[in-house]
Structures are given as structure tokens and as C-alpha cells.
């Protein structure tokens, strides 16, 4: 009689099924879990891990961040971008930090390689706390877009009575992950609007869309027009995800307009997740 396999916190329990290179430093990881019982709410994150002896990409910085724990595995939290209806596959939108401990190892993975996924997703950055009749503006920089993709794929667009807008900022147009998917939704879904923005147009001369930093855009008189609905705290909730400096700047502007930060038990109309 075979003994049941014991899965510990040091055991790899998932396989890389597909890698999609957005740019050399931004990648989409599609992972198949050994178990088909993984459950999460759109907007939550999972902890990924690799053993410290796992190889790093050659482009990684010579000096890397050193772990101070005795844990033989390096673990980091990443927002899930896949829809919550699939209990066997997960997707992640990850940016390389060349001096980091984990991402240079993650970027060295190839199709078929193994890694660790913590058994439970965590996080309260979820849209389920927003009343169904309220519109939602989602603002993100870089890979902070990931939880919004999960929300869109999982449940948000099923509520046709709610208007949703995503404003996504990146340095260059080629950094705008999921752009084709979002442009398609923008063209086909009456209750969805997508506004991509780049901050370095001088280095991206082919770009003809919106440019600038995201926080000042939230003060523009045309914001309601960009979103397709009135952006005010009585009828709208706002989500902010990504660069901490962007979030701090945007929070100050939005609180000044009457939005209130959501802090778990203290409910508000402004939801934030810093990367």
C-alpha cells in the first residue's frame, strides 16, 4: 500500500505551463497546480517560492538582496491575475527586480519547471465589498494591473449595471501588459472603459495616446469623460494599486475630494494595495 505524499512548506507543488514575455523585464507566468482545490477571491495574492539554490538569470545584478531567515526557500507575494473560476491554474504578472532575491530566479524558470505556491490565497483588496450599484475606477501602475485583470475575468463585467474604468500607467507603450485584452473589452463591453497612459513619450514616438503621471490625471476636469461615469464618493469606489509613491500622491488628492480610505473593518470608498 502506497503511503500518501506529504507536502511540506518546502515542497514544490506547481509547474510552469506557459511564459509570456511582455518585455525583457515583464513576464506573465501561467502555472498549473498539483491540486485542483485552490480557491481565491479576485484581487487576492498568492505566495510563490523557490529554493535558495535555484539558478538566477545571467542578467541579474551581481549583488542580490540577502535573505536574513533560515528558511531554505525564498518566498514573495504576487497578485493573481487569473479568474477565480479555475481552481487548477493560476496566472501572475511579474516585473523583474534584478537585485531582488526571487524574481531573478523566477525569470530563470522554463516551461515544465517546478515551484512552490502557498496553499491559501490572502488579501482584502477585493471588489466584493463594493455595493453592486456603485461604479468602480481602477488605477494601476505597472504590474499593479494584475488584481484588476482577475476581477474583470472573475465577476466584475457580469454586473452590467455597474460601470468600470481602468486607468493603467507605464513608462512605455510596450510595458502595457494585457493591452489587447483590455482594448477588446473596451470595444465590446458597454460598461467598461480602458485608458492606457505612458509617462515617457519622448522615448516612444509612435505613441499617440494619453501621456503623463497618473495622480494629476485624477484632478483633470475630463476625468468623468475618460471613465464614462461621474467620479465622486457618492456613486463610485476607487482602487489604487502599484507604485507606493503613486498611491500616496493619488490618495492625498482623492481624500481631498471626499473619498475615504478603506481600512478593513473601517469601510471606505478608496481601496489601496502598494507594491
C-alpha positions as CSV (number, residue, x, y, z in Angstrom):
1,X,0.0,0.0,0.0
2,X,1.5,3.4,-1.0
3,X,2.0,6.0,1.7
4,X,0.3,9.3,1.0
5,X,2.7,12.0,-0.2
6,X,3.5,14.6,2.5
7,X,3.5,18.1,1.2
8,X,5.5,20.5,3.4
9,X,6.2,24.2,3.1
10,X,9.5,23.3,1.4
11,X,7.9,21.1,-1.3
12,X,7.3,22.3,-4.9
13,X,3.7,21.8,-5.7
14,X,3.2,23.6,-9.1
15,X,4.5,23.5,-12.6
16,X,5.2,26.3,-15.1
17,X,2.9,25.7,-18.1
18,X,3.5,28.9,-20.1
19,X,5.6,32.0,-20.1
20,X,4.5,35.1,-22.0
21,X,7.2,37.8,-22.3
22,X,5.7,41.3,-22.3
23,X,9.2,42.8,-22.3
24,X,12.5,41.6,-21.2
25,X,11.7,42.7,-17.7
26,X,8.0,41.9,-17.5
27,X,6.5,38.5,-17.9
28,X,3.2,36.6,-17.5
29,X,3.6,33.3,-15.7
30,X,0.9,30.6,-16.1
31,X,1.2,27.9,-13.5
32,X,-0.6,24.6,-13.1
33,X,-1.1,23.4,-9.5
34,X,-0.8,19.8,-8.4
35,X,-4.1,20.2,-6.6
36,X,-7.4,21.2,-8.2
37,X,-8.8,22.6,-5.0
38,X,-7.2,26.1,-4.9
39,X,-9.7,28.8,-4.0
40,X,-9.3,32.6,-4.0
41,X,-11.3,35.8,-4.4
42,X,-10.4,38.0,-7.3
43,X,-7.9,40.7,-6.1
44,X,-6.1,38.4,-3.6
45,X,-2.5,37.3,-3.8
46,X,-0.5,34.1,-3.6
47,X,2.9,33.4,-2.1
48,X,5.4,31.9,-4.6
49,X,8.6,30.3,-3.6
50,X,11.9,28.8,-4.9
51,X,14.7,27.2,-3.0
52,X,17.7,29.5,-2.4
53,X,19.9,27.3,-4.6
54,X,17.7,27.8,-7.6
55,X,19.6,29.4,-10.5
56,X,19.3,33.1,-11.4
57,X,19.2,34.7,-14.8
58,X,22.6,35.9,-16.2
59,X,21.3,39.5,-16.4
60,X,20.6,39.6,-12.6
61,X,22.6,42.1,-10.5
62,X,25.8,40.7,-9.1
63,X,24.9,41.8,-5.7
64,X,21.5,40.5,-4.7
65,X,19.2,41.0,-1.7
66,X,20.2,38.6,1.0
67,X,17.6,36.7,3.0
68,X,18.1,37.0,6.7
69,X,15.9,34.0,7.6
70,X,17.0,30.4,7.9
71,X,14.2,29.3,5.6
72,X,15.7,27.4,2.7
73,X,13.1,28.8,0.4
74,X,12.7,32.4,-0.9
75,X,9.0,33.4,-0.8
76,X,7.2,36.5,-2.1
77,X,3.6,37.6,-2.5
78,X,2.2,38.3,-6.0
79,X,-1.3,39.3,-7.0
80,X,-3.2,36.7,-9.0
81,X,-4.3,37.8,-12.5
82,X,-6.3,34.7,-13.5
83,X,-10.0,34.4,-13.0
84,X,-11.2,32.8,-9.7
85,X,-13.2,30.2,-11.5
86,X,-10.2,28.0,-12.3
87,X,-9.0,26.0,-9.2
88,X,-6.2,24.3,-11.0
89,X,-4.3,27.1,-12.9
90,X,-3.0,30.4,-11.7
91,X,-1.6,33.4,-13.7
92,X,0.8,36.1,-12.5
93,X,2.0,39.4,-14.0
94,X,5.5,39.9,-12.6
95,X,8.2,42.5,-13.1
96,X,11.9,41.7,-12.8
97,X,13.9,43.2,-9.9
98,X,17.4,42.4,-11.0
99,X,18.8,42.8,-7.4
100,X,15.9,41.0,-5.8
101,X,16.0,37.6,-4.2
102,X,13.2,35.9,-6.0
103,X,12.3,37.5,-9.4
104,X,15.8,36.7,-11.0
105,X,15.1,33.1,-10.1
106,X,11.5,33.2,-11.3
107,X,12.7,34.6,-14.6
108,X,15.2,31.7,-14.9
109,X,12.3,29.2,-14.9
110,X,11.3,27.4,-18.1
111,X,8.2,25.6,-19.2
112,X,7.9,22.4,-17.1
113,X,10.0,23.7,-14.2
114,X,8.6,23.4,-10.7
115,X,8.0,25.9,-7.9
116,X,6.1,26.4,-4.6
117,X,2.7,28.0,-4.3
118,X,1.4,28.6,-0.7
119,X,-1.9,26.6,-0.2
120,X,-4.0,29.6,0.7
121,X,-4.5,33.0,-1.1
122,X,-4.7,36.1,1.1
123,X,-5.6,39.7,0.9
124,X,-8.6,42.1,1.3
125,X,-8.0,44.1,-1.9
126,X,-11.2,42.7,-3.4
127,X,-14.2,44.2,-5.1
128,X,-16.8,42.1,-3.3
129,X,-17.0,44.8,-0.5
130,X,-18.2,47.4,-3.1
131,X,-22.0,47.7,-3.3
132,X,-23.3,46.4,-6.6
133,X,-24.9,49.7,-7.6
134,X,-21.6,51.6,-7.2
135,X,-19.3,52.3,-10.2
136,X,-15.6,51.4,-9.9
137,X,-12.5,53.2,-11.1
138,X,-9.3,51.0,-11.0
139,X,-6.0,52.9,-11.2
140,X,-2.7,51.0,-11.6
141,X,1.0,51.4,-12.4
142,X,3.0,48.6,-14.0
143,X,2.2,45.1,-12.7
144,X,-0.3,46.6,-10.2
145,X,-2.7,45.9,-13.0
146,X,-2.8,42.1,-12.1
147,X,-5.6,42.1,-9.5
148,X,-7.8,44.1,-11.8
149,X,-7.4,41.5,-14.6
150,X,-8.5,38.9,-12.1
151,X,-11.5,41.0,-11.1
152,X,-12.6,41.6,-14.7
153,X,-12.2,37.9,-15.6
154,X,-14.0,36.7,-12.5
155,X,-17.0,38.7,-11.9
156,X,-17.0,42.4,-12.4
157,X,-18.2,42.5,-16.0
158,X,-21.0,40.2,-15.2
159,X,-22.7,43.1,-13.3
160,X,-24.0,45.1,-16.3
161,X,-25.5,47.7,-14.0
162,X,-22.1,48.8,-12.9
163,X,-19.7,51.0,-14.9
164,X,-16.0,50.1,-14.6
165,X,-12.9,52.0,-15.8
166,X,-9.3,51.1,-15.7
167,X,-6.5,53.7,-16.0
168,X,-3.2,51.9,-16.4
169,X,0.1,53.8,-16.4
170,X,3.5,52.5,-17.6
171,X,6.8,54.1,-18.8
172,X,6.3,53.0,-22.4
173,X,3.6,51.5,-24.5
174,X,5.3,48.1,-24.7
175,X,5.1,47.9,-20.9
176,X,1.3,48.0,-21.0
177,X,0.6,44.3,-20.2
178,X,-2.8,42.8,-21.2
179,X,-3.4,45.8,-23.5
180,X,-5.0,43.7,-26.3
181,X,-7.4,42.1,-23.9
182,X,-8.4,45.4,-22.3
183,X,-8.8,47.1,-25.7
184,X,-11.0,44.3,-26.8
185,X,-13.2,44.7,-23.7
186,X,-13.3,48.4,-24.2
187,X,-14.6,47.8,-27.8
188,X,-17.2,45.2,-26.9
189,X,-18.4,45.9,-23.3
190,X,-20.7,48.9,-22.9
191,X,-20.0,49.1,-19.2
192,X,-16.2,49.1,-19.4
193,X,-13.6,51.8,-20.3
194,X,-9.9,51.5,-20.6
195,X,-7.4,54.4,-20.6
196,X,-3.7,53.4,-21.1
197,X,-1.2,56.1,-20.2
198,X,2.6,56.3,-20.7
199,X,5.0,58.6,-18.8
200,X,7.9,58.7,-21.2
201,X,6.5,59.7,-24.6
202,X,9.8,61.2,-25.8
203,X,11.3,57.7,-26.0
204,X,8.1,56.2,-27.5
205,X,7.4,58.5,-30.5
206,X,4.8,56.1,-32.1
207,X,2.5,56.5,-29.1
208,X,-0.5,58.8,-29.8
209,X,-2.5,58.1,-26.6
210,X,-2.6,59.8,-23.2
211,X,0.7,60.7,-21.5
212,X,1.7,61.9,-18.1
213,X,1.7,60.7,-14.5
214,X,-1.4,59.1,-13.1
215,X,-2.2,61.2,-10.0
216,X,-2.6,64.5,-11.9
217,X,-5.0,62.8,-14.3
218,X,-7.3,62.2,-11.3
219,X,-7.6,66.0,-11.0
220,X,-8.4,66.7,-14.6
221,X,-11.8,68.1,-15.5
222,X,-12.1,65.4,-18.2
223,X,-11.8,62.5,-15.7
224,X,-15.5,61.7,-15.8
225,X,-15.3,61.7,-19.6
226,X,-12.3,59.3,-19.6
227,X,-14.2,56.9,-17.2
228,X,-17.7,57.2,-18.7
229,X,-19.2,58.0,-15.3
230,X,-19.1,60.6,-12.6
231,X,-16.1,60.0,-10.3
232,X,-17.4,61.1,-6.9
233,X,-17.6,59.3,-3.5
234,X,-21.4,59.1,-3.5
235,X,-21.6,56.8,-6.6
236,X,-18.1,55.5,-7.1
237,X,-15.3,53.4,-5.4
238,X,-11.7,53.8,-6.4
239,X,-9.0,51.2,-6.3
240,X,-5.3,52.1,-6.4
241,X,-2.5,49.5,-7.0
242,X,1.2,49.7,-7.8
243,X,3.9,52.1,-7.0
244,X,3.7,53.4,-3.4
245,X,4.6,57.0,-4.4
246,X,1.7,57.0,-7.0
247,X,-0.7,55.7,-4.4
248,X,0.4,58.3,-1.7
249,X,0.0,61.1,-4.2
250,X,-3.3,59.9,-5.5
251,X,-4.7,59.2,-2.0
252,X,-4.0,62.8,-0.9
253,X,-5.8,64.1,-4.0
254,X,-8.8,61.8,-3.6
255,X,-9.2,62.3,0.1
256,X,-9.3,66.0,-0.6
257,X,-12.3,65.3,-2.9
258,X,-14.2,63.3,-0.2
259,X,-13.1,59.8,-0.7
260,X,-12.4,57.8,2.4
261,X,-9.7,55.2,2.8
262,X,-11.0,51.6,3.3
263,X,-9.1,50.0,6.2
264,X,-10.7,46.6,6.6
265,X,-13.2,47.0,9.4
266,X,-13.4,50.7,8.7
267,X,-15.2,50.7,5.4
268,X,-14.4,53.4,2.8
269,X,-14.6,54.3,-0.9
270,X,-10.8,54.2,-1.5
271,X,-9.0,50.9,-1.7
272,X,-5.2,50.6,-1.9
273,X,-2.6,48.0,-2.5
274,X,1.1,49.1,-2.5
275,X,3.7,47.1,-4.5
